[in-house]
Amino acid sequence: MTKIKICGVKTIEASRTAAMNGADFIGMVFVDNVKRKISIETAQSIITDIRKTNEKTKIVGLFRNQNSKYVIEVINHLGLDLIQLCGNENLHDFIETPIEIFKQIRIKNSDNTTSISKKVNSLVESGIGVFLDSYDELLPGGTGIKFNWQLVAGTANKKNIFLGGGLNPENVISAIKKVEPWGVDVSTGVEKNGEKDSLLIRSFIKNVKSVTS
């Protein structure tokens, strides 16, 4: 069954909706100057609630070009389950990270299948998971923009690889049928007026499960 991640969560209501409806992962952004950034205190409250709501739902912390010592401090303080690195980090600096690491790869429509596959396979073979997202010159992620899914067909179906970038309740079924990703990742696609919408979250999860259950 395709794994589901609801990313950029900032409220108990949104996280609880995701967890109660069967989201496998919930993402929290700890990157400065990003609209979806969450404070450590708020994240702690949400995580405490999620552990009571659905203990199977894993918590992902998103970081971008931040000191590895700081990242590990946040991991230990909050009890994160895995981290998603969204910048130009030297992965060797995170060798002592106590939990699973995922790396964001931003895809341009001008990229080619061979180079993408080579980059993804290199990470996966090193034990690092991958989030495939759309490239944007100004934004590090969460753009709501779709890239050419055919570029990752045959690559995204490997374990610990998520397809993201412009997914929403309307197109996620098509994306799964075309790419057969191990997991799907959504943020903007389940928002209304810039905030997570419970109805859209439920609809997204329901549609994913309707294809893969």
ChimeraX commands (.cxc) that place a marker at each C-alpha (Angstrom):
marker #1 position 0.00,0.00,0.00 radius 0.5
marker #1 position 1.28,3.47,-0.90 radius 0.5
marker #1 position 2.59,5.35,2.13 radius 0.5
marker #1 position 1.04,8.75,2.87 radius 0.5
marker #1 position 2.76,11.85,4.28 radius 0.5
marker #1 position 0.89,15.03,5.17 radius 0.5
marker #1 position 3.56,17.73,5.39 radius 0.5
marker #1 position 3.78,21.24,6.82 radius 0.5
marker #1 position 1.38,20.53,9.68 radius 0.5
marker #1 position 1.12,23.30,12.29 radius 0.5
marker #1 position -2.01,22.52,14.31 radius 0.5
marker #1 position -3.39,19.73,16.45 radius 0.5
marker #1 position -6.58,19.72,14.37 radius 0.5
marker #1 position -4.73,19.05,11.11 radius 0.5
marker #1 position -2.37,16.49,12.61 radius 0.5
marker #1 position -5.17,14.68,14.38 radius 0.5
marker #1 position -7.22,14.53,11.17 radius 0.5
marker #1 position -4.24,13.07,9.32 radius 0.5
marker #1 position -3.43,10.53,12.01 radius 0.5
marker #1 position -7.02,9.42,12.60 radius 0.5
marker #1 position -7.56,8.87,8.88 radius 0.5
marker #1 position -4.45,6.73,8.50 radius 0.5
marker #1 position -1.59,8.98,7.40 radius 0.5
marker #1 position 1.66,7.08,7.80 radius 0.5
marker #1 position 3.77,10.21,8.26 radius 0.5
marker #1 position 3.23,13.79,9.40 radius 0.5
marker #1 position 5.83,16.40,8.48 radius 0.5
marker #1 position 6.81,19.43,10.56 radius 0.5
marker #1 position 9.00,22.23,9.19 radius 0.5
marker #1 position 11.78,23.61,11.39 radius 0.5
marker #1 position 13.33,25.85,8.72 radius 0.5
marker #1 position 13.64,29.60,9.38 radius 0.5
marker #1 position 11.84,32.11,7.17 radius 0.5
marker #1 position 9.43,29.52,5.78 radius 0.5
marker #1 position 5.67,30.08,6.11 radius 0.5
marker #1 position 5.04,26.60,7.47 radius 0.5
marker #1 position 7.71,26.81,10.18 radius 0.5
marker #1 position 6.59,25.44,13.52 radius 0.5
marker #1 position 7.98,26.25,16.96 radius 0.5
marker #1 position 9.51,23.55,19.12 radius 0.5
marker #1 position 6.83,24.13,21.75 radius 0.5
marker #1 position 3.94,23.75,19.31 radius 0.5
marker #1 position 5.56,20.71,17.72 radius 0.5
marker #1 position 5.85,19.11,21.17 radius 0.5
marker #1 position 2.13,19.62,21.82 radius 0.5
marker #1 position 1.18,18.16,18.46 radius 0.5
marker #1 position 3.47,15.16,18.83 radius 0.5
marker #1 position 2.09,14.40,22.29 radius 0.5
marker #1 position -1.42,14.44,20.83 radius 0.5
marker #1 position -0.46,12.27,17.84 radius 0.5
marker #1 position 1.09,9.63,20.09 radius 0.5
marker #1 position -2.32,9.31,21.76 radius 0.5
marker #1 position -4.31,9.45,18.49 radius 0.5
marker #1 position -2.40,6.97,16.34 radius 0.5
marker #1 position 0.91,5.66,17.61 radius 0.5
marker #1 position 1.66,4.18,14.17 radius 0.5
marker #1 position 1.89,7.63,12.55 radius 0.5
marker #1 position 5.54,8.69,12.30 radius 0.5
marker #1 position 6.80,12.24,12.77 radius 0.5
marker #1 position 9.13,13.73,10.17 radius 0.5
marker #1 position 11.22,16.81,10.93 radius 0.5
marker #1 position 12.19,18.99,7.95 radius 0.5
marker #1 position 15.48,20.88,8.05 radius 0.5
marker #1 position 17.44,22.90,5.52 radius 0.5
marker #1 position 21.17,23.68,5.76 radius 0.5
marker #1 position 21.08,23.65,9.56 radius 0.5
marker #1 position 23.86,22.56,11.88 radius 0.5
marker #1 position 23.79,18.81,12.47 radius 0.5
marker #1 position 24.22,19.27,16.22 radius 0.5
marker #1 position 21.11,21.45,16.33 radius 0.5
marker #1 position 19.17,18.91,14.26 radius 0.5
marker #1 position 20.15,16.09,16.60 radius 0.5
marker #1 position 19.14,18.21,19.61 radius 0.5
marker #1 position 15.67,18.70,18.09 radius 0.5
marker #1 position 15.43,14.99,17.27 radius 0.5
marker #1 position 16.20,14.00,20.83 radius 0.5
marker #1 position 14.03,16.68,22.42 radius 0.5
marker #1 position 10.92,15.91,20.38 radius 0.5
marker #1 position 11.44,12.22,19.72 radius 0.5
marker #1 position 11.23,12.56,15.94 radius 0.5
marker #1 position 11.02,9.34,13.94 radius 0.5
marker #1 position 12.96,10.52,10.88 radius 0.5
marker #1 position 14.30,13.69,9.27 radius 0.5
marker #1 position 14.02,15.17,5.80 radius 0.5
marker #1 position 16.99,17.27,4.67 radius 0.5
marker #1 position 15.93,19.88,2.11 radius 0.5
marker #1 position 19.13,21.82,1.40 radius 0.5
marker #1 position 22.70,21.28,0.29 radius 0.5
marker #1 position 23.76,19.40,3.38 radius 0.5
marker #1 position 26.91,17.31,3.50 radius 0.5
marker #1 position 25.38,13.99,4.49 radius 0.5
marker #1 position 28.63,12.95,6.16 radius 0.5
marker #1 position 27.91,15.60,8.83 radius 0.5
marker #1 position 24.79,13.65,9.78 radius 0.5
marker #1 position 26.47,10.28,10.19 radius 0.5
marker #1 position 25.71,10.30,13.92 radius 0.5
marker #1 position 22.02,11.07,13.44 radius 0.5
marker #1 position 20.14,8.52,15.59 radius 0.5
marker #1 position 17.16,8.11,13.24 radius 0.5
marker #1 position 16.45,7.48,9.58 radius 0.5
marker #1 position 17.45,10.21,7.09 radius 0.5
marker #1 position 15.57,11.21,3.96 radius 0.5
marker #1 position 16.91,13.65,1.36 radius 0.5
marker #1 position 14.86,15.95,-0.84 radius 0.5
marker #1 position 15.68,15.91,-4.55 radius 0.5
marker #1 position 14.13,18.72,-6.56 radius 0.5
marker #1 position 13.28,17.77,-10.13 radius 0.5
marker #1 position 13.44,20.12,-13.12 radius 0.5
marker #1 position 11.45,19.26,-16.22 radius 0.5
marker #1 position 14.74,19.63,-18.11 radius 0.5
marker #1 position 16.29,16.79,-16.08 radius 0.5
marker #1 position 16.58,13.36,-17.64 radius 0.5
marker #1 position 15.48,9.99,-16.32 radius 0.5
marker #1 position 18.99,8.53,-16.23 radius 0.5
marker #1 position 20.53,11.27,-14.08 radius 0.5
marker #1 position 17.59,11.26,-11.68 radius 0.5
marker #1 position 17.70,7.48,-11.31 radius 0.5
marker #1 position 21.47,7.55,-10.70 radius 0.5
marker #1 position 21.14,10.19,-7.98 radius 0.5
marker #1 position 18.24,8.41,-6.28 radius 0.5
marker #1 position 19.85,4.97,-6.40 radius 0.5
marker #1 position 23.08,6.34,-4.92 radius 0.5
marker #1 position 21.18,7.65,-1.89 radius 0.5
marker #1 position 18.99,4.57,-1.45 radius 0.5
marker #1 position 22.01,2.26,-1.63 radius 0.5
marker #1 position 23.55,4.35,1.18 radius 0.5
marker #1 position 20.49,3.78,3.34 radius 0.5
marker #1 position 19.01,7.23,2.78 radius 0.5
marker #1 position 15.39,7.70,1.72 radius 0.5
marker #1 position 14.31,10.21,-0.93 radius 0.5
marker #1 position 11.58,12.81,-1.38 radius 0.5
marker #1 position 11.08,13.80,-5.01 radius 0.5
marker #1 position 9.83,17.39,-5.28 radius 0.5
marker #1 position 9.45,20.11,-7.92 radius 0.5
marker #1 position 12.33,22.51,-8.48 radius 0.5
marker #1 position 11.68,26.18,-7.85 radius 0.5
marker #1 position 14.42,28.80,-7.94 radius 0.5
marker #1 position 12.92,30.80,-5.08 radius 0.5
marker #1 position 11.26,28.18,-2.86 radius 0.5
marker #1 position 12.93,25.12,-1.25 radius 0.5
marker #1 position 9.73,23.09,-1.31 radius 0.5
marker #1 position 5.98,23.16,-0.78 radius 0.5
marker #1 position 5.44,24.99,-4.05 radius 0.5
marker #1 position 2.28,23.17,-5.07 radius 0.5
marker #1 position 3.78,22.85,-8.56 radius 0.5
marker #1 position 3.77,19.53,-10.39 radius 0.5
marker #1 position 6.78,18.24,-12.32 radius 0.5
marker #1 position 6.82,15.70,-15.14 radius 0.5
marker #1 position 6.06,12.46,-13.29 radius 0.5
marker #1 position 7.26,10.35,-16.22 radius 0.5
marker #1 position 10.81,11.38,-15.31 radius 0.5
marker #1 position 10.62,9.24,-12.16 radius 0.5
marker #1 position 8.55,6.33,-13.43 radius 0.5
marker #1 position 10.53,3.20,-12.63 radius 0.5
marker #1 position 12.46,5.02,-9.90 radius 0.5
marker #1 position 9.84,6.21,-7.41 radius 0.5
marker #1 position 8.53,2.70,-6.83 radius 0.5
marker #1 position 11.57,1.72,-4.77 radius 0.5
marker #1 position 11.28,1.48,-0.99 radius 0.5
marker #1 position 11.59,4.76,0.93 radius 0.5
marker #1 position 10.98,7.01,-2.08 radius 0.5
marker #1 position 8.19,9.58,-1.89 radius 0.5
marker #1 position 6.60,11.40,-4.81 radius 0.5
marker #1 position 5.71,15.02,-4.06 radius 0.5
marker #1 position 5.31,18.29,-5.89 radius 0.5
marker #1 position 1.83,19.50,-6.79 radius 0.5
marker #1 position -0.13,16.50,-5.54 radius 0.5
marker #1 position -3.71,17.04,-4.40 radius 0.5
marker #1 position -6.89,14.98,-3.89 radius 0.5
marker #1 position -7.82,15.37,-7.57 radius 0.5
marker #1 position -4.57,14.19,-9.18 radius 0.5
marker #1 position -3.08,11.77,-6.67 radius 0.5
marker #1 position -4.93,8.76,-8.11 radius 0.5
marker #1 position -3.52,9.48,-11.56 radius 0.5
marker #1 position -0.04,9.98,-10.10 radius 0.5
marker #1 position -0.13,6.63,-8.33 radius 0.5
marker #1 position -1.33,4.79,-11.43 radius 0.5
marker #1 position 1.37,6.38,-13.61 radius 0.5
marker #1 position 4.35,6.25,-11.26 radius 0.5
marker #1 position 3.47,3.61,-8.62 radius 0.5
marker #1 position 5.46,5.45,-5.94 radius 0.5
marker #1 position 6.35,3.85,-2.62 radius 0.5
marker #1 position 4.91,6.93,-0.92 radius 0.5
marker #1 position 3.16,10.22,-1.70 radius 0.5
marker #1 position 3.83,13.56,-0.01 radius 0.5
marker #1 position 1.41,16.49,0.07 radius 0.5
marker #1 position 1.35,19.96,1.63 radius 0.5
marker #1 position -0.09,22.76,-0.51 radius 0.5
marker #1 position -2.57,20.36,-2.09 radius 0.5
marker #1 position -4.46,19.93,1.21 radius 0.5
marker #1 position -4.57,23.61,2.09 radius 0.5
marker #1 position -7.28,26.24,1.75 radius 0.5
marker #1 position -6.30,29.90,2.06 radius 0.5
marker #1 position -2.81,28.85,3.09 radius 0.5
marker #1 position -3.88,26.61,5.97 radius 0.5
marker #1 position -4.36,22.87,6.24 radius 0.5
marker #1 position -7.97,21.87,5.56 radius 0.5
marker #1 position -9.37,18.80,7.31 radius 0.5
marker #1 position -11.76,17.96,4.46 radius 0.5
marker #1 position -8.95,18.05,1.90 radius 0.5
marker #1 position -6.70,15.95,4.13 radius 0.5
marker #1 position -9.39,13.29,4.50 radius 0.5
marker #1 position -10.12,13.38,0.77 radius 0.5
marker #1 position -6.44,12.99,-0.14 radius 0.5
marker #1 position -5.96,10.02,2.18 radius 0.5
marker #1 position -9.21,8.39,1.04 radius 0.5
marker #1 position -8.22,8.68,-2.62 radius 0.5
marker #1 position -4.78,7.20,-2.03 radius 0.5
marker #1 position -6.27,4.27,-0.16 radius 0.5
marker #1 position -8.89,3.72,-2.85 radius 0.5
marker #1 position -6.15,2.93,-5.35 radius 0.5
marker #1 position -3.78,0.96,-3.18 radius 0.5
marker #1 position -5.95,-0.90,-0.69 radius 0.5
marker link #1:1,2 radius 0.2
marker link #1:2,3 radius 0.2
marker link #1:3,4 radius 0.2
marker link #1:4,5 radius 0.2
marker link #1:5,6 radius 0.2
marker link #1:6,7 radius 0.2
marker link #1:7,8 radius 0.2
marker link #1:8,9 radius 0.2
marker link #1:9,10 radius 0.2
marker link #1:10,11 radius 0.2
marker link #1:11,12 radius 0.2
marker link #1:12,13 radius 0.2
marker link #1:13,14 radius 0.2
marker link #1:14,15 radius 0.2
marker link #1:15,16 radius 0.2
marker link #1:16,17 radius 0.2
marker link #1:17,18 radius 0.2
marker link #1:18,19 radius 0.2
marker link #1:19,20 radius 0.2
marker link #1:20,21 radius 0.2
marker link #1:21,22 radius 0.2
marker link #1:22,23 radius 0.2
marker link #1:23,24 radius 0.2
marker link #1:24,25 radius 0.2
marker link #1:25,26 radius 0.2
marker link #1:26,27 radius 0.2
marker link #1:27,28 radius 0.2
marker link #1:28,29 radius 0.2
marker link #1:29,30 radius 0.2
marker link #1:30,31 radius 0.2
marker link #1:31,32 radius 0.2
marker link #1:32,33 radius 0.2
marker link #1:33,34 radius 0.2
marker link #1:34,35 radius 0.2
marker link #1:35,36 radius 0.2
marker link #1:36,37 radius 0.2
marker link #1:37,38 radius 0.2
marker link #1:38,39 radius 0.2
marker link #1:39,40 radius 0.2
marker link #1:40,41 radius 0.2
marker link #1:41,42 radius 0.2
marker link #1:42,43 radius 0.2
marker link #1:43,44 radius 0.2
marker link #1:44,45 radius 0.2
marker link #1:45,46 radius 0.2
marker link #1:46,47 radius 0.2
marker link #1:47,48 radius 0.2
marker link #1:48,49 radius 0.2
marker link #1:49,50 radius 0.2
marker link #1:50,51 radius 0.2
marker link #1:51,52 radius 0.2
marker link #1:52,53 radius 0.2
marker link #1:53,54 radius 0.2
marker link #1:54,55 radius 0.2
marker link #1:55,56 radius 0.2
marker link #1:56,57 radius 0.2
marker link #1:57,58 radius 0.2
marker link #1:58,59 radius 0.2
marker link #1:59,60 radius 0.2
marker link #1:60,61 radius 0.2
marker link #1:61,62 radius 0.2
marker link #1:62,63 radius 0.2
marker link #1:63,64 radius 0.2
marker link #1:64,65 radius 0.2
marker link #1:65,66 radius 0.2
marker link #1:66,67 radius 0.2
marker link #1:67,68 radius 0.2
marker link #1:68,69 radius 0.2
marker link #1:69,70 radius 0.2
marker link #1:70,71 radius 0.2
marker link #1:71,72 radius 0.2
marker link #1:72,73 radius 0.2
marker link #1:73,74 radius 0.2
marker link #1:74,75 radius 0.2
marker link #1:75,76 radius 0.2
marker link #1:76,77 radius 0.2
marker link #1:77,78 radius 0.2
marker link #1:78,79 radius 0.2
marker link #1:79,80 radius 0.2
marker link #1:80,81 radius 0.2
marker link #1:81,82 radius 0.2
marker link #1:82,83 radius 0.2
marker link #1:83,84 radius 0.2
marker link #1:84,85 radius 0.2
marker link #1:85,86 radius 0.2
marker link #1:86,87 radius 0.2
marker link #1:87,88 radius 0.2
marker link #1:88,89 radius 0.2
marker link #1:89,90 radius 0.2
marker link #1:90,91 radius 0.2
marker link #1:91,92 radius 0.2
marker link #1:92,93 radius 0.2
marker link #1:93,94 radius 0.2
marker link #1:94,95 radius 0.2
marker link #1:95,96 radius 0.2
marker link #1:96,97 radius 0.2
marker link #1:97,98 radius 0.2
marker link #1:98,99 radius 0.2
marker link #1:99,100 radius 0.2
marker link #1:100,101 radius 0.2
marker link #1:101,102 radius 0.2
marker link #1:102,103 radius 0.2
marker link #1:103,104 radius 0.2
marker link #1:104,105 radius 0.2
marker link #1:105,106 radius 0.2
marker link #1:106,107 radius 0.2
marker link #1:107,108 radius 0.2
marker link #1:108,109 radius 0.2
marker link #1:109,110 radius 0.2
marker link #1:110,111 radius 0.2
marker link #1:111,112 radius 0.2
marker link #1:112,113 radius 0.2
marker link #1:113,114 radius 0.2
marker link #1:114,115 radius 0.2
marker link #1:115,116 radius 0.2
marker link #1:116,117 radius 0.2
marker link #1:117,118 radius 0.2
marker link #1:118,119 radius 0.2
marker link #1:119,120 radius 0.2
marker link #1:120,121 radius 0.2
marker link #1:121,122 radius 0.2
marker link #1:122,123 radius 0.2
marker link #1:123,124 radius 0.2
marker link #1:124,125 radius 0.2
marker link #1:125,126 radius 0.2
marker link #1:126,127 radius 0.2
marker link #1:127,128 radius 0.2
marker link #1:128,129 radius 0.2
marker link #1:129,130 radius 0.2
marker link #1:130,131 radius 0.2
marker link #1:131,132 radius 0.2
marker link #1:132,133 radius 0.2
marker link #1:133,134 radius 0.2
marker link #1:134,135 radius 0.2
marker link #1:135,136 radius 0.2
marker link #1:136,137 radius 0.2
marker link #1:137,138 radius 0.2
marker link #1:138,139 radius 0.2
marker link #1:139,140 radius 0.2
marker link #1:140,141 radius 0.2
marker link #1:141,142 radius 0.2
marker link #1:142,143 radius 0.2
marker link #1:143,144 radius 0.2
marker link #1:144,145 radius 0.2
marker link #1:145,146 radius 0.2
marker link #1:146,147 radius 0.2
marker link #1:147,148 radius 0.2
marker link #1:148,149 radius 0.2
marker link #1:149,150 radius 0.2
marker link #1:150,151 radius 0.2
marker link #1:151,152 radius 0.2
marker link #1:152,153 radius 0.2
marker link #1:153,154 radius 0.2
marker link #1:154,155 radius 0.2
marker link #1:155,156 radius 0.2
marker link #1:156,157 radius 0.2
marker link #1:157,158 radius 0.2
marker link #1:158,159 radius 0.2
marker link #1:159,160 radius 0.2
marker link #1:160,161 radius 0.2
marker link #1:161,162 radius 0.2
marker link #1:162,163 radius 0.2
marker link #1:163,164 radius 0.2
marker link #1:164,165 radius 0.2
marker link #1:165,166 radius 0.2
marker link #1:166,167 radius 0.2
marker link #1:167,168 radius 0.2
marker link #1:168,169 radius 0.2
marker link #1:169,170 radius 0.2
marker link #1:170,171 radius 0.2
marker link #1:171,172 radius 0.2
marker link #1:172,173 radius 0.2
marker link #1:173,174 radius 0.2
marker link #1:174,175 radius 0.2
marker link #1:175,176 radius 0.2
marker link #1:176,177 radius 0.2
marker link #1:177,178 radius 0.2
marker link #1:178,179 radius 0.2
marker link #1:179,180 radius 0.2
marker link #1:180,181 radius 0.2
marker link #1:181,182 radius 0.2
marker link #1:182,183 radius 0.2
marker link #1:183,184 radius 0.2
marker link #1:184,185 radius 0.2
marker link #1:185,186 radius 0.2
marker link #1:186,187 radius 0.2
marker link #1:187,188 radius 0.2
marker link #1:188,189 radius 0.2
marker link #1:189,190 radius 0.2
marker link #1:190,191 radius 0.2
marker link #1:191,192 radius 0.2
marker link #1:192,193 radius 0.2
marker link #1:193,194 radius 0.2
marker link #1:194,195 radius 0.2
marker link #1:195,196 radius 0.2
marker link #1:196,197 radius 0.2
marker link #1:197,198 radius 0.2
marker link #1:198,199 radius 0.2
marker link #1:199,200 radius 0.2
marker link #1:200,201 radius 0.2
marker link #1:201,202 radius 0.2
marker link #1:202,203 radius 0.2
marker link #1:203,204 radius 0.2
marker link #1:204,205 radius 0.2
marker link #1:205,206 radius 0.2
marker link #1:206,207 radius 0.2
marker link #1:207,208 radius 0.2
marker link #1:208,209 radius 0.2
marker link #1:209,210 radius 0.2
marker link #1:210,211 radius 0.2
marker link #1:211,212 radius 0.2
marker link #1:212,213 radius 0.2
view
